[in-house]
Amino acid sequence: MIWVPKSFTMLTCKLILHTPLGQLVDAKPVTPTVSSMVANCRPTILVVEDDDAVRSFVKIVLEQAHYAVLSAANANQASTIYRDNHDVIDLVLSDVVMPGRSGAELATELRALDSEVPIVFMSGFPGGTTAHPVQLPSGSDVLAKPFTIDQLLKQVRRRLASSE
């Protein structure tokens, strides 16, 4: 048995292969991509949240629940991450009110790339603020802040199950 502390997110192992005398083995190092690391493992969630503490909290909770997590601090970062990894992202969990573009604007962009991408919005201001009103797409899933760990995981599981 190998003990790995819970705080570790990556484990590196060496595999030593013994070959018959006189045979050479070509052992070139391989640099894995985000896609290759998560594609065959578990559901992958893109978390988009401008508040560092909330983003870290959500990321930790989801990783402890055995989800792969990619995270972005704003809609522009999320757009880049999604474009580079759309083939492995199973769910987008996005804040609504963020500096720059809103979660709703991000959703419009992502749905233009993939109309079926599941998106859950999380917000203390689902309609935006008085200064910056936001219109969410009709029928949107919204997780109201503040939320509990159970509420977060229940919403994620429900949305992933409905998109299968």
C-alpha positions in Angstrom: 0.0 0.0 0.0 1.2 3.5 -0.8 0.1 6.4 1.4 -0.6 9.7 -0.4 -1.5 12.8 1.6 -4.9 14.2 0.6 -3.3 17.5 -0.4 -1.4 15.8 -3.3 -3.1 16.1 -6.7 -0.4 14.4 -8.7 1.6 11.2 -8.1 4.7 10.4 -10.2 5.7 6.8 -10.4 8.7 5.1 -12.1 8.1 1.8 -13.9 11.2 -0.3 -14.4 10.9 -2.9 -17.1 13.4 -5.7 -17.3 14.1 -6.7 -20.9 16.1 -9.7 -22.1 19.8 -9.1 -22.3 20.8 -7.3 -25.5 17.5 -5.7 -26.3 17.1 -2.0 -26.1 13.9 -0.2 -25.0 13.2 3.3 -26.4 12.0 5.2 -23.3 11.3 8.7 -24.3 9.7 10.9 -21.7 6.1 11.9 -22.5 4.6 15.3 -21.5 0.9 14.8 -20.8 -1.6 17.4 -21.9 -4.6 18.5 -19.8 -6.8 16.5 -22.1 -4.8 13.3 -21.8 -4.7 13.6 -18.0 -8.4 13.9 -17.5 -10.0 12.3 -20.5 -10.1 8.8 -19.2 -10.4 9.5 -15.5 -13.5 11.2 -14.2 -15.9 14.0 -15.1 -14.2 17.3 -15.7 -15.6 20.6 -14.5 -14.5 24.1 -15.6 -15.0 26.4 -12.6 -15.2 30.1 -13.5 -15.1 32.5 -10.5 -13.4 35.8 -10.0 -13.3 35.5 -6.2 -10.1 33.6 -5.4 -11.4 32.2 -2.1 -14.6 31.0 -3.6 -12.8 29.5 -6.7 -10.4 27.7 -4.4 -13.1 26.4 -2.1 -15.2 25.1 -5.1 -12.1 23.5 -6.6 -11.1 21.7 -3.4 -14.7 20.4 -2.8 -15.0 19.1 -6.3 -11.5 17.5 -6.3 -12.3 15.8 -3.0 -15.5 14.5 -4.6 -13.3 12.9 -7.3 -14.0 15.4 -10.1 -11.2 16.7 -12.4 -11.2 20.5 -12.2 -10.0 23.2 -14.5 -10.4 26.8 -13.2 -10.5 30.3 -14.5 -10.7 33.7 -12.8 -12.7 35.4 -15.6 -14.7 34.7 -18.8 -11.7 35.4 -21.1 -9.5 32.7 -19.3 -12.5 30.3 -19.3 -13.0 30.8 -23.0 -9.4 29.9 -23.7 -9.5 26.9 -21.4 -12.7 25.7 -23.0 -11.5 26.0 -26.5 -8.3 24.1 -25.7 -10.1 21.4 -23.7 -13.7 21.3 -24.9 -13.4 17.6 -25.7 -13.0 16.7 -22.0 -15.1 19.3 -20.2 -18.3 17.8 -18.9 -19.7 20.8 -17.1 -19.1 24.5 -16.8 -19.8 26.0 -13.3 -19.7 29.8 -13.7 -20.2 32.9 -11.6 -22.7 35.3 -13.1 -21.3 38.7 -12.1 -17.6 39.1 -13.0 -15.3 41.9 -14.1 -15.3 42.1 -17.9 -17.8 39.7 -19.4 -20.5 38.1 -17.3 -21.2 34.4 -16.9 -24.2 34.8 -19.2 -22.0 36.3 -22.0 -19.6 33.4 -21.5 -22.4 30.9 -21.8 -23.5 32.5 -25.1 -20.0 32.1 -26.5 -19.6 28.5 -25.2 -23.0 27.5 -26.5 -22.1 28.8 -30.0 -19.2 26.4 -29.9 -21.2 23.5 -28.4 -25.0 24.0 -28.0 -25.2 21.1 -25.5 -22.5 22.2 -23.0 -24.0 21.9 -19.6 -23.7 25.1 -17.6 -24.6 25.8 -14.0 -24.5 29.4 -12.8 -23.5 30.3 -9.2 -24.3 33.7 -7.9 -25.4 35.9 -5.0 -26.8 38.2 -7.8 -28.4 35.9 -10.4 -29.9 38.9 -12.2 -26.7 40.9 -11.9 -26.4 44.1 -10.0 -28.3 47.3 -10.4 -25.3 48.8 -12.2 -24.8 45.7 -14.3 -28.0 43.8 -14.9 -27.5 40.3 -16.4 -30.1 38.2 -18.2 -29.5 34.5 -17.8 -30.7 32.2 -20.5 -34.2 30.8 -19.8 -34.2 27.5 -17.9 -30.7 28.1 -16.5 -29.6 26.2 -13.5 -28.6 28.6 -10.7 -26.8 27.7 -7.5 -27.4 30.6 -5.1 -24.5 31.9 -3.0 -23.8 31.2 -0.3 -24.2 27.5 -0.8 -23.2 24.5 1.3 -20.9 21.7 0.1 -23.9 19.4 -0.1 -25.8 21.9 -2.3 -22.9 22.3 -4.6 -22.3 18.6 -5.1 -26.0 17.8 -5.4 -26.4 20.5 -8.2 -23.2 19.2 -10.0 -24.4 15.6 -9.8 -27.9 16.5 -11.0 -26.7 18.5 -14.0 -24.1 15.9 -15.0 -26.7 13.1 -14.8 -29.2 15.1 -16.9 -26.6 15.7 -19.7 -25.8 12.1 -20.2 
